[in-house]
Amino acid sequence: MNKFAITVSTVALLAFSPAFAQSMGEKTGVNSALDISPTTADFVKEAATSDMLEIAAAKIVQDKGNAEERKFAAQMITDHTKTSTDIKGMVSSGEVKADIPAKLDDSSKKKLGKLRDTKPDDFAAEYDPMQVSAHKDAVSLFERYSKSGDNPKLKDWAGKTLPTLQHHLEMAQAMNKNRK
């Protein structure tokens, strides 16, 4: 084996080792693929951003969505407002050391922009699969943190919140399947 091949192999091995993946953050998807628990900071950031996106998207649904989507969106506003309040409470009390993002990240803003720009006739084709994907990501995030997160209070909360997110995923999958 030549020197170049050894170097490439070593770099690849390091790049996909759990220690390196932990430092890559949640947005890359590597942590999820390797079933690595997010850091507390990443968990809080992703959960809070997801809550903000779900609530903002649900408000768009009220104007463009069908009856099933509006019902789903109302549930998203209720449940994600609660989880957002829970996380903010744990952070502000000092029980969880992390920063809560003040606004949506660029990726989330782009998704909302796409929803806003979608014509009502095409709305379900955009919103429904987006909800399936978003809730698959949320379930993965909460499952991984509830199994091996490093903050006991947040880990317990993630485990207690997980069934609600799994229910959201089931609802989103049914909504997407029923779409015409």
C-alpha positions as MATLAB code, in Angstrom:
seq = 'MNKFAITVSTVALLAFSPAFAQSMGEKTGVNSALDISPTTADFVKEAATSDMLEIAAAKIVQDKGNAEERKFAAQMITDHTKTSTDIKGMVSSGEVKADIPAKLDDSSKKKLGKLRDTKPDDFAAEYDPMQVSAHKDAVSLFERYSKSGDNPKLKDWAGKTLPTLQHHLEMAQAMNKNRK';
ca = [
       0.000    0.000    0.000;
       1.440    3.363   -0.952;
       1.737    6.385    1.315;
      -1.176    8.202   -0.381;
      -3.568    5.282    0.132;
      -2.625    5.031    3.805;
      -3.190    8.775    4.276;
      -6.581    8.671    2.551;
      -7.623    5.630    4.603;
      -6.542    7.311    7.830;
      -8.393   10.518    6.990;
     -11.549    8.557    6.108;
     -11.337    6.548    9.332;
     -10.937    9.701   11.421;
     -13.655   11.551    9.580;
     -16.234    8.893   10.336;
     -15.206    7.980   13.851;
     -17.748    8.734   16.580;
     -15.481   11.294   18.249;
     -15.228   13.335   15.075;
     -18.918   12.958   14.261;
     -19.811   14.294   17.713;
     -18.021   17.533   16.878;
     -19.697   17.907   13.486;
     -23.033   19.042   14.886;
     -26.522   17.854   14.143;
     -27.098   19.613   10.821;
     -24.709   17.316    8.949;
     -26.827   14.227    9.598;
     -23.718   12.232   10.525;
     -24.717   11.952   14.185;
     -28.083   10.495   13.228;
     -26.584    8.051   10.724;
     -24.081    6.814   13.300;
     -26.648    6.870   16.155;
     -24.540    9.331   18.162;
     -26.163   11.404   20.878;
     -26.138   15.138   20.208;
     -24.398   17.429   22.652;
     -26.703   19.320   24.991;
     -25.990   22.535   23.089;
     -26.839   20.908   19.736;
     -29.944   19.245   21.149;
     -31.311   22.507   22.565;
     -30.483   24.424   19.383;
     -32.098   21.840   17.096;
     -35.168   21.313   19.296;
     -35.750   25.064   19.678;
     -35.259   25.701   15.957;
     -37.619   22.845   15.127;
     -40.243   24.311   17.453;
     -39.950   27.749   15.838;
     -40.191   26.256   12.341;
     -43.189   24.073   13.206;
     -45.097   27.003   14.710;
     -44.294   29.346   11.796;
     -45.184   26.686    9.199;
     -48.436   25.921   11.023;
     -49.441   29.578   10.745;
     -48.974   29.417    6.958;
     -51.148   26.295    6.869;
     -54.058   28.243    8.333;
     -54.256   30.217    5.049;
     -53.250   27.583    2.489;
     -53.867   24.144    3.947;
     -56.799   21.774    3.640;
     -58.947   20.796    6.643;
     -56.695   17.880    7.655;
     -53.579   20.054    7.442;
     -55.219   22.848    9.455;
     -56.153   20.365   12.192;
     -52.599   18.980   12.183;
     -51.170   22.522   12.249;
     -53.302   23.492   15.245;
     -51.882   20.482   17.110;
     -48.340   21.504   16.072;
     -48.856   25.009   17.465;
     -50.131   23.638   20.789;
     -47.496   20.927   21.235;
     -44.474   22.823   19.920;
     -45.363   25.907   21.973;
     -45.325   23.639   25.039;
     -41.963   22.055   24.211;
     -40.518   25.469   23.432;
     -41.713   26.760   26.808;
     -40.275   23.675   28.549;
     -36.824   24.110   26.988;
     -36.736   27.845   27.691;
     -37.681   27.146   31.314;
     -34.872   24.617   31.792;
     -32.328   26.955   30.223;
     -33.454   30.079   32.108;
     -33.474   28.193   35.437;
     -29.870   27.114   34.862;
     -30.762   23.405   34.881;
     -29.581   23.199   31.268;
     -26.522   25.091   30.077;
     -27.170   26.005   26.442;
     -28.163   28.889   24.214;
     -31.586   29.107   22.650;
     -31.491   30.559   19.134;
     -33.260   33.901   18.855;
     -34.328   33.322   15.255;
     -34.579   30.646   12.610;
     -31.477   29.479   10.778;
     -31.122   29.985    7.015;
     -32.250   26.451    6.164;
     -35.476   26.884    8.142;
     -36.095   30.319    6.628;
     -35.715   28.797    3.176;
     -38.286   26.079    3.983;
     -40.763   28.696    5.241;
     -40.189   30.843    2.160;
     -40.929   27.870   -0.056;
     -44.165   27.187    1.858;
     -45.225   30.843    1.608;
     -44.542   30.868   -2.142;
     -46.396   27.619   -2.843;
     -49.776   28.006   -4.524;
     -52.710   26.643   -2.492;
     -53.333   23.870   -5.065;
     -49.739   22.645   -4.661;
     -49.479   23.269   -0.933;
     -50.131   19.708    0.289;
     -47.416   18.368   -2.015;
     -44.925   20.694   -0.299;
     -46.123   20.738    3.316;
     -47.059   17.099    3.913;
     -43.699   15.499    2.971;
     -41.904   18.342    4.793;
     -43.735   17.356    7.982;
     -42.824   13.689    7.589;
     -39.159   14.578    7.144;
     -39.119   17.123    9.986;
     -40.716   14.701   12.411;
     -38.420   11.819   11.422;
     -35.513   14.140   12.253;
     -37.113   15.200   15.543;
     -37.821   11.613   16.606;
     -34.217   10.663   15.839;
     -32.866   13.664   17.774;
     -35.024   12.996   20.841;
     -34.423    9.219   20.776;
     -30.665    9.666   20.676;
     -30.595   12.317   23.408;
     -33.002   10.399   25.662;
     -30.737    7.341   25.413;
     -27.379    8.960   26.048;
     -27.643   12.715   26.537;
     -25.292   14.259   29.077;
     -27.812   16.381   31.038;
     -30.024   14.113   33.214;
     -32.957   16.560   33.450;
     -32.987   17.223   29.690;
     -32.453   13.533   28.935;
     -35.509   12.631   31.046;
     -37.580   15.374   29.403;
     -36.544   14.205   25.916;
     -37.699   10.683   26.784;
     -41.049   11.938   28.076;
     -41.535   14.154   24.990;
     -40.631   11.426   22.491;
     -44.084    9.733   22.359;
     -45.692   13.039   21.341;
     -43.199   13.451   18.507;
     -43.718    9.850   17.415;
     -47.451   10.567   17.306;
     -46.782   13.697   15.216;
     -44.769   11.561   12.796;
     -47.614    9.044   12.495;
     -50.083   11.880   11.868;
     -47.787   13.443    9.250;
     -47.297   10.095    7.497;
     -51.065    9.518    7.380;
     -51.656   13.061    6.096;
     -49.012   12.591    3.403;
     -50.446    9.194    2.417;
     -53.991   10.624    2.145;
     -52.810   13.492   -0.054;
     -54.349   13.515   -3.509;
];
